[in-house]
Amino acid sequence: MSALTPATQELVAQIICDQALSFRECEIQKEVLAKNHSLVVLNAFCRIDQNQKQHITTLDLHNFFRENGLIISEADCYMLVKQFDSNGDGMLSLVE
């Protein structure tokens, strides 16, 4: 097995350095986004509203929990939706 030439070693080192800096920048941006409450809520809403209906039903919430390994009853999901459903339509919109 032959040793890497100094030029190749420098290129490899530069690639590793660039990757580390990119990873660091991503982590910084994640922290910034996580501190923005509106973006966190929007992200959660979009993950639950997989069909992009612009509202979340009890069943959507129940399915989301189940798909993520959490056993939450439909009744508990209903109570969660009801608690935050300000217009009484039985669904959650992003503004609620």
Contact map, one row per residue, 1 for C-alpha under 8 A:
111000000000000000000000000000000000000000000000000000000000000000000000000000000000000000000000
111100000000000000000000000000000000000000000000000000000000000000000000000000000000000000000000
111110000000000000000000000000000000000000000000000000000000000000000000000000000000000000000000
011111011000000000000000000000000000000000000000000000000000000000000000000000000000000000000000
001111111000000000000000000000000000000000000000000000000000000000000000000000000000000000000000
000111111100000000000000000000000000000000000000000000000000000000000000000000000000000000000000
000011111110000000000000000000000000000000000000000000000000000000000000000000000000000000000000
000111111111000000000000000000000000000000000000000000000000000000000000000000000000000000000000
000111111111100000000000000000000000000000000000000000000000000000000000000000000000000000000000
000001111111110000000000000000000000000000000000000000000000000000000000000000000000000000000000
000000111111111000000000000000000000000000000000000000000000000000000000000000000000000000000000
000000011111111100000000000000000000000000000000000000000000000000000000000000000000000000000000
000000001111111110000000000000000000000000000000000000000000000000000000000000000000000000000000
000000000111111111000000000000000000000000000000000000000000000000000000000000000000000000000000
000000000011111111100000000000000000000000000000000000000000000000000000000000000000000000000000
000000000001111111110000000000000000000000000000000000000000000000000000000000000000000000000000
000000000000111111111000000000000000000000000000000000000000000000000000000000000000000000000000
000000000000011111111100000000000000000000000000000000000000000000000000000000000000000000000000
000000000000001111111110000000000000000000000000000000000000000000000000000000000000000000000000
000000000000000111111111000000000000000000000000000000000000000000000000000000000000000000000000
000000000000000011111111100000000000000000000000000000000000000000000000000000000000000000000000
000000000000000001111111110000000000000000000000000000000000000000000000000000000000000000000000
000000000000000000111111111000000000000000000000000000000000000000000000000000000000000000000000
000000000000000000011111111100000000000000000000000000000000000000000000000000000000000000000000
000000000000000000001111111110000000000000000000000000000000000000000000000000000000000000000000
000000000000000000000111111111000000000000000000000000000000000000000000000000000000000000000000
000000000000000000000011111111100000000000000000000000000000000000000000000000000000000000000000
000000000000000000000001111111110000000000000000000000000000000000000000000000000000000000000000
000000000000000000000000111111111000000000000000000000000000000000000000000000000000000000000000
000000000000000000000000011111111100000000000000000000000000000000000000000000000000000000000000
000000000000000000000000001111111110000000000000000000000000000000000000000000000000000000000000
000000000000000000000000000111111111000000000000000000000000000000000000000000000000000000000000
000000000000000000000000000011111111001100000000000000000000000000000000000000000000000000000000
000000000000000000000000000001111111101100000000000000000000000000000000000000000000000000000000
000000000000000000000000000000111111100100000000000000000000000000000000000000000000000000000000
000000000000000000000000000000011111111100000000000000000000000000000000000000000000000000000000
000000000000000000000000000000000111111110000000000000000000000000000000000000000000000000000000
000000000000000000000000000000000001111111000000000000000000000000000000000000000000000000000000
000000000000000000000000000000001101111111100000000000000000000000000000000000000000000000000000
000000000000000000000000000000001111111111110000000000000000000000000000000000000000000000000000
000000000000000000000000000000000000111111111000000000000000000000000000000000000000000000000000
000000000000000000000000000000000000011111111100000000000000000000000000000000000000000000000100
000000000000000000000000000000000000001111111110000000000000000000000000000000000000000000000000
000000000000000000000000000000000000000111111111000000000000000000000000000000000000000000000000
000000000000000000000000000000000000000011111111100000010000000000000000000000000000000000000100
000000000000000000000000000000000000000001111111110100000000000000000000000000000000000000000000
000000000000000000000000000000000000000000111111110000000000000000000000000000000000000000000000
000000000000000000000000000000000000000000011111110000010001100100000000000000000000000000000000
000000000000000000000000000000000000000000001111111111110001000000000000000000000000000000000000
000000000000000000000000000000000000000000000111111110000000000000000000000000000000000000000000
000000000000000000000000000000000000000000000000111110000000000000000000000000000000000000000000
000000000000000000000000000000000000000000000100111111100000000000000000000000000000000000000000
000000000000000000000000000000000000000000000000111111110000000000000000000000000000000000000000
000000000000000000000000000000000000000000000000100111110000000000000000000000000000000000001100
000000000000000000000000000000000000000000000000100111111000000000000000000000000000000000111100
000000000000000000000000000000000000000000001001100011111101100000000000000000000000000000111000
000000000000000000000000000000000000000000000000000000111111100000000000000000001000000001110000
000000000000000000000000000000000000000000000000000000011111110000000000010011001000000001100000
000000000000000000000000000000000000000000000000000000001111111000000000010010000000000000000000
000000000000000000000000000000000000000000000001100000011111111100000000000000000000000000000000
000000000000000000000000000000000000000000000001000000011111111110000000000010000000000000000000
000000000000000000000000000000000000000000000000000000000111111111000001110010000000000000000000
000000000000000000000000000000000000000000000000000000000011111111100000000000000000000000000000
000000000000000000000000000000000000000000000001000000000001111111110000000000000000000000000000
000000000000000000000000000000000000000000000000000000000000111111111111000000000000000000000000
000000000000000000000000000000000000000000000000000000000000011111111111000000000000000000000000
000000000000000000000000000000000000000000000000000000000000001111111100000000000000000000000000
000000000000000000000000000000000000000000000000000000000000000111111100000000000000000000000000
000000000000000000000000000000000000000000000000000000000000000011111110000000000000000000000000
000000000000000000000000000000000000000000000000000000000000000011111111000000000000000000000000
000000000000000000000000000000000000000000000000000000000000000011001111100000000000000000000000
000000000000000000000000000000000000000000000000000000000000010011000111110110000000000000000000
000000000000000000000000000000000000000000000000000000000000010000000011111110000000000000000000
000000000000000000000000000000000000000000000000000000000110010000000001111111000000000000000000
000000000000000000000000000000000000000000000000000000000000000000000000111111100000000000000000
000000000000000000000000000000000000000000000000000000000000000000000001111111110000000000000000
000000000000000000000000000000000000000000000000000000000110110000000001111111111000000000000000
000000000000000000000000000000000000000000000000000000000100000000000000011111111100000000000000
000000000000000000000000000000000000000000000000000000000000000000000000001111111110000000000000
000000000000000000000000000000000000000000000000000000000000000000000000000111111111000000000000
000000000000000000000000000000000000000000000000000000001100000000000000000011111111100001110000
000000000000000000000000000000000000000000000000000000000000000000000000000001111111100101100000
000000000000000000000000000000000000000000000000000000000000000000000000000000111111110000000000
000000000000000000000000000000000000000000000000000000000000000000000000000000011111110000010001
000000000000000000000000000000000000000000000000000000000000000000000000000000001111111111110001
000000000000000000000000000000000000000000000000000000000000000000000000000000000011111100000001
000000000000000000000000000000000000000000000000000000000000000000000000000000000000111110000000
000000000000000000000000000000000000000000000000000000000000000000000000000000000100111111100000
000000000000000000000000000000000000000000000000000000000000000000000000000000000000101111100000
000000000000000000000000000000000000000000000000000000001100000000000000000000001100100111110000
000000000000000000000000000000000000000000000000000000111100000000000000000000001100100111111000
000000000000000000000000000000000000000000000000000000111000000000000000000000001001100001111101
000000000000000000000000000000000000000000000000000001110000000000000000000000000000000000111111
000000000000000000000000000000000000000001001000000001100000000000000000000000000000000000011111
000000000000000000000000000000000000000000000000000000000000000000000000000000000000000000001111
000000000000000000000000000000000000000000000000000000000000000000000000000000000001110000011111
